[in-house]
Every structure is written in C-alpha cells, then in structure tokens.
Amino acid sequence: MKLDGSELRSFIASVSHGSTFDMAMTVVKSKDQEVVVQQQAVKKSGRKPTKVNLKTTSNTKLVRHIIRQMAPNSDAFNDVDWDDLKSVTKAWDTFIAIMEQNNYED
C-alpha cells in the first residue's frame, strides 16, 4: 500500500501519538478526502506485573545510605562489611525483608 502525502502525515501523527503500526495502517479516506484514523482498543498482552524490580548496583555506598536513611536505629546492620558485595547483598535482603514484615508505608 502506497500512502500519498496527507495519508503519510496522518500515519506519522498516529504513530507518534501512541498508535501501533497496525492501528496506523487503518487509515481510511472519508467522502470528503480527509484522512481519518480509526481508533481501536489497545489490548496489552502478557501477565500483569506482580512485583517491583529494584534493579542492581555495585555502589555499596548507595545501599548503605538507603539503609541508614530508612532504618537509622536498626542494630541489624552494625556488623556489615560495606566494602564486601556479598555482605552488602545479604544486608539488602535483610533490609527488604524487615521492611516487608513491617508493612512499611510513608
């Protein structure tokens, strides 16, 4: 299918406003030669997310800062070797478990 200038502009506008390629290709000329894009319901496929990914970091100072800001009076982190990634990872796992057990909210 070859698009003329106005159809191409409409196609590009449709895609730039979030339409999928298939939706944008449903360009149809109306009786007065204006380009009309038929909007279709967008179905998202796949499972809904069930958890949040907190990513990873090799910056142990950042992890220490977060833990100390969120749990300043906790003695659970006194013996952490903050220069050892394995020790910091264990501390982070402990921190998340404590926060989840306490149903932490702002």
N, C-alpha and C positions, 0 to 999 in steps of 0.2 A: 504494500500500500504506500503510495507516494502522497505526501502532505504538501499542500500549497502554503504560501506564506502565512496566511491568517490561521490555518489549521496548525501549522508548526508552532506559531506563537502561543496558541491555546494549549497545545500539547505540552510545551515547555512550562507554561504557567501552571498547568495542572500538576505536573510532576514536582515543581518547586514548592507547591502548596501541600505536599504530602500524599498525592495520589500515587498508587502503584503504576507500574508500566502498563499493566492490563487495563486499569481504570482509565488511564490517559488515552489509550488506544480506542476507547469507546466514543471518540469524537464523531459527532453526527451533525451534518448540516441541517439546519431547520429551513422552513419555507422561505424565509427572507434572507437566506445565505449567511446568517450569523452562525458562528461556531458555538455549539452547546456541548458541554461535557456532562455526561450522565454520571451522577454520583451513585456509588454503590456502597453498601455496608461493608466495612472492613472487618474481616474476621482474623483474629490473631490465632495462630496455630501453636500447639505445644502446651505443656503444662504451665500452670501458674507458679510463680516463684514461691518457695516455702521457707526460704531463709535469706539472710543478707550476707554477702561475701565482704569481709573486712580487708581484703587484699593481703599483700605481704610486704615486708620491708626488711632491709638489712640494717636499718638505722636503730640500734638498740637504745640510743638516747631518746628517740621519739617515743618508743614503747615505755621507757622509764618515766618520761614526762607525763604521758597519758595516765599511767597507773598512779603516779603520785598526785596528779590533779584530781583524779576521780576517787581515790581511796587513800587520802593523806594520813589517816590514823591507823591504817592496817599494818599489823605486825607480820602478816603472811609474806611480805616481800623484803624483809630485813636481810635475809641470807642469800639474796640473788646476786650472782656474779654478772654484772651488767655488761661485761666485755665478752661473755660467752653466749653465742647464739642459742645453743641448746638450753642453757639455763634460762635465758630470757623467753624462749618459746614456751617453756614449762610455766614460767611466771605469767605469761599472757593467757595461757589456757586456764590457769587457776583464777586469774582476774576475771575472765569472761564467765567462768562457772559461778563465781561469787556474785557477780552482777546479775546473772540469770536467776540464781536462787533467791535473791533479794527483790526480784521483780523491779529492778531499778527503773525509775522514771525521773524526768527532770524535776 
